[in-house]
Amino acid sequence: MKAALLQLTSGDDPAANIAATSARFDEAVGLGAGFILTPEVTNCLSTSRTRQKEVLTREADDETLAALRTKARDAQVWCLIGSVALKTDDPDGRFANRSFLISPDGAIAARYDKIHMFDVQVSESEVYRESDGYRPGDTAVTTETPFGTVGLTVCYDIRFPNLYRTLARNGAEILTVPSAFSAVTGAAHWETLLRARAIETGSYVLAPAQTGTHPATRGKQRQTYGHSLAIGPWGDILADAGEAPGVICVDLNRKDVEEARRRIPSLRQANRFDDPE
């Protein structure tokens, strides 16, 4: 299976984002990809809760989800919509950061709500409180496909290795990490974290990312790191998208997962132990 990772610079206008994503999607189809992956918050990347309330919808009405389901069906390809920001029925009004795996008939094969919220203070001037606007999910998700079992995660999840070991122990051979990674933390940690998760689990790690300075009609413009990466089960970098929007492709072979796990069977060797007293 040839997988294509789309690297985007999504802004806070969902219609404009659909057009840009569709163009990259068509490029990936032209390259022969059968599995196309988009980054986190493909539909709307915004720091303004006011703007989000104006343009976000519930799942049934989201135009990005609908458009990419149609494109997957028309092209007869699998598609991971890295995530879309969605309104929910939660009493506190918080959104969901939801990833979707779409099958070649356009059906939703799996949904995953981001579990770990990006609540950090990177510096004196760079503070994030994702949980103020988004409510976390609570369920890990794997889905079988003809080219391997996929384990779904999103962005900040990458810092929680137990999630990835749990997914791999439940059959995941391909781990998806769509992201909108901070430029500061990306430069310091992005590659190391992705390679570590691949090495620890003997899995492919596919991480399509947002990149650059994101257009904003309201609120502060965000900057993201880019460098969408495809990592092999041995921890080797198979493709790096750099900093510009574009498409990178990689061939997936589940025999490489079998071989990596045969050579280093750490998933089967973890022993139980007690916490320090």
C-alpha positions in Angstrom: 0.0 0.0 0.0 1.3 3.5 -0.9 0.4 6.0 1.8 0.4 9.8 1.2 0.8 12.3 3.9 -0.7 15.8 3.2 1.1 18.7 4.7 -1.2 21.8 5.0 -1.4 25.3 6.3 -5.0 25.4 7.3 -6.6 28.7 8.5 -9.8 29.6 10.2 -11.9 29.5 7.0 -13.2 26.0 6.5 -14.3 26.6 2.8 -10.7 27.7 1.9 -9.3 24.8 3.8 -11.5 22.3 1.8 -10.2 23.7 -1.5 -6.5 23.5 -0.4 -7.0 20.0 1.1 -8.8 18.8 -2.0 -6.0 19.9 -4.3 -3.4 18.0 -2.2 -5.7 15.0 -2.1 -6.0 15.0 -5.9 -2.2 15.2 -6.1 -1.8 12.2 -3.8 -4.3 10.2 -5.9 -2.2 11.1 -9.0 0.9 9.7 -7.2 -0.9 6.4 -6.8 -1.6 6.6 -3.1 -4.3 4.2 -1.7 -4.2 5.6 1.8 -4.3 9.4 2.1 -3.8 11.1 5.5 -4.5 14.8 6.4 -3.2 16.7 9.5 -4.9 17.6 12.8 -7.8 20.2 12.6 -7.9 20.0 8.8 -11.2 21.9 8.8 -10.3 24.9 11.0 -7.1 25.9 12.8 -7.9 28.8 15.0 -6.9 30.3 18.4 -10.2 32.2 18.6 -13.1 30.5 20.5 -15.4 33.1 19.0 -14.4 32.3 15.5 -14.7 28.5 16.2 -18.2 29.0 17.5 -19.1 30.8 14.3 -17.8 28.3 11.8 -17.7 24.9 13.5 -20.6 22.5 13.2 -21.6 19.1 14.5 -20.3 16.0 12.8 -23.4 15.5 10.6 -23.1 19.0 9.1 -19.3 19.3 8.8 -18.5 20.1 5.1 -14.8 19.0 5.4 -15.9 15.5 6.5 -18.5 15.3 3.8 -16.1 16.5 1.1 -13.3 14.1 2.0 -15.8 11.1 2.3 -16.9 11.9 -1.2 -13.4 12.2 -2.5 -12.3 8.9 -0.9 -15.4 7.2 -2.5 -14.8 8.7 -5.9 -11.1 7.8 -5.9 -11.7 4.4 -4.2 -9.0 5.1 -1.5 -8.7 4.9 2.2 -8.4 8.3 4.0 -7.5 9.3 7.4 -9.0 12.7 8.2 -6.4 13.6 10.8 -9.0 15.5 12.8 -11.8 18.0 12.4 -12.9 20.3 15.2 -16.6 19.7 15.9 -19.3 21.1 18.1 -20.8 18.7 20.6 -23.8 18.4 22.9 -21.6 18.7 25.9 -23.3 21.0 28.5 -20.1 23.1 28.9 -20.0 23.8 25.1 -16.6 22.3 24.5 -15.7 21.0 21.1 -14.4 17.5 20.0 -11.0 17.0 18.2 -12.1 14.0 16.2 -10.1 11.8 13.8 -11.9 9.8 11.1 -10.8 6.8 9.1 -12.7 6.6 5.8 -13.0 3.5 3.7 -13.0 3.4 -0.1 -16.8 3.4 -0.2 -16.9 6.7 1.7 -18.1 5.1 4.9 -16.7 6.1 8.3 -14.7 3.0 9.4 -13.6 4.5 12.7 -13.8 7.6 14.9 -11.3 8.7 17.6 -11.6 11.6 19.9 -8.2 13.0 21.0 -7.5 11.8 24.6 -4.7 14.0 25.8 -5.3 17.8 25.8 -2.4 20.2 25.0 -2.3 22.2 28.2 1.2 23.5 28.4 3.3 26.6 28.9 6.0 26.4 26.3 7.4 29.9 27.2 6.4 33.1 28.9 4.6 34.1 25.7 3.4 30.7 24.3 0.7 29.1 26.5 -1.9 26.6 25.3 -5.0 25.4 27.2 -6.7 23.0 24.7 -8.9 21.7 27.5 -10.6 25.1 27.8 -12.2 24.6 24.3 -12.0 20.9 23.8 -13.2 18.0 25.8 -11.0 14.9 25.8 -11.9 11.5 24.6 -11.6 8.4 26.7 -11.3 5.4 24.4 -8.4 4.0 22.3 -9.3 2.9 18.8 -7.9 0.4 16.4 -9.4 -0.6 13.0 -8.5 -3.4 10.6 -7.8 -2.6 7.0 -6.6 -4.8 4.1 -3.1 -3.3 4.5 -2.8 -3.5 8.3 -4.5 -2.7 11.6 -4.5 1.1 12.2 -4.3 2.7 15.6 -5.6 6.3 15.8 -4.0 9.0 17.9 -3.7 12.8 17.5 -0.8 15.2 18.2 -0.2 15.6 21.9 -1.0 11.9 22.4 2.5 11.2 21.2 3.9 12.1 24.6 2.1 9.2 26.3 3.8 6.0 25.3 1.4 3.7 27.1 -1.3 4.6 24.7 0.9 3.4 21.7 1.9 0.2 23.5 -1.8 -0.5 24.2 -2.7 0.1 20.6 0.1 -2.2 19.4 -0.7 -4.9 21.9 -4.3 -4.8 20.5 -3.0 -5.4 17.0 -2.1 -2.0 15.6 0.7 -2.1 13.0 0.3 1.4 11.7 0.0 4.3 14.2 -1.4 7.6 12.9 -0.3 10.9 14.6 -1.9 13.8 12.7 -0.6 17.0 14.3 -0.5 20.7 14.5 2.8 20.8 16.5 4.2 23.9 18.0 7.2 25.3 16.1 9.2 25.4 19.4 8.4 21.9 20.7 8.5 20.5 17.2 12.1 21.6 16.7 13.0 20.0 20.1 10.9 16.9 20.3 8.9 16.0 17.2 11.2 13.6 15.4 12.5 12.0 18.6 9.0 11.2 19.9 7.8 9.8 16.6 10.8 7.5 16.2 10.6 6.4 19.8 7.0 5.3 19.4 7.9 3.4 16.3 10.8 1.7 17.9 8.9 0.8 21.1 6.1 -0.8 19.2 7.7 -2.0 16.0 5.1 -0.1 14.1 4.8 2.3 11.2 4.2 5.8 12.5 2.5 8.2 10.0 2.4 11.8 11.1 0.9 14.3 8.7 1.3 17.8 10.0 0.2 21.4 9.7 3.0 23.8 8.8 3.9 27.5 8.7 1.9 30.6 9.7 -1.9 30.0 9.7 -4.3 32.6 8.3 -6.6 34.0 10.9 -9.5 36.4 10.6 -9.8 36.6 14.4 -7.4 35.9 17.2 -3.6 35.3 17.1 -2.0 33.6 14.2 -0.5 30.2 15.1 2.8 28.9 13.8 3.3 25.1 13.4 6.4 23.1 12.8 5.6 21.1 9.7 8.0 18.2 8.9 5.3 15.5 8.3 7.1 12.3 8.9 6.7 8.6 8.0 8.7 6.4 10.3 9.4 2.7 9.6 8.9 -0.1 12.2 12.7 -0.1 12.9 12.6 3.6 13.7 14.0 4.8 10.4 12.8 8.0 8.7 11.1 7.0 5.4 10.0 10.5 4.3 10.1 14.0 5.7 8.0 16.8 4.1 10.1 19.7 5.3 8.4 23.0 6.0 6.4 23.7 2.8 2.9 22.5 2.1 2.9 19.4 -0.1 2.6 15.6 -0.3 5.0 12.9 0.7 4.5 9.2 -0.1 5.7 5.9 1.5 5.2 2.3 0.8 3.8 0.2 3.7 4.5 -3.5 4.0 3.2 -5.3 7.1 6.0 -7.9 6.7 8.4 -5.1 7.9 6.3 -4.9 11.1 6.5 -8.6 11.6 10.3 -8.6 11.1 10.9 -5.6 13.5 8.8 -7.3 16.2 10.5 -10.6 15.7 14.0 -9.0 16.1 12.9 -7.0 19.2 9.9 -8.7 20.8 9.5 -6.1 23.6 5.7 -6.0 23.2 5.7 -9.6 24.5 8.4 -9.1 27.2 7.0 -6.4 29.4 6.9 -7.6 33.0 4.5 -6.4 35.7 6.0 -4.5 38.6 5.0 -2.5 41.6 5.3 1.2 42.0 8.1 2.5 44.2 7.1 2.7 47.9 
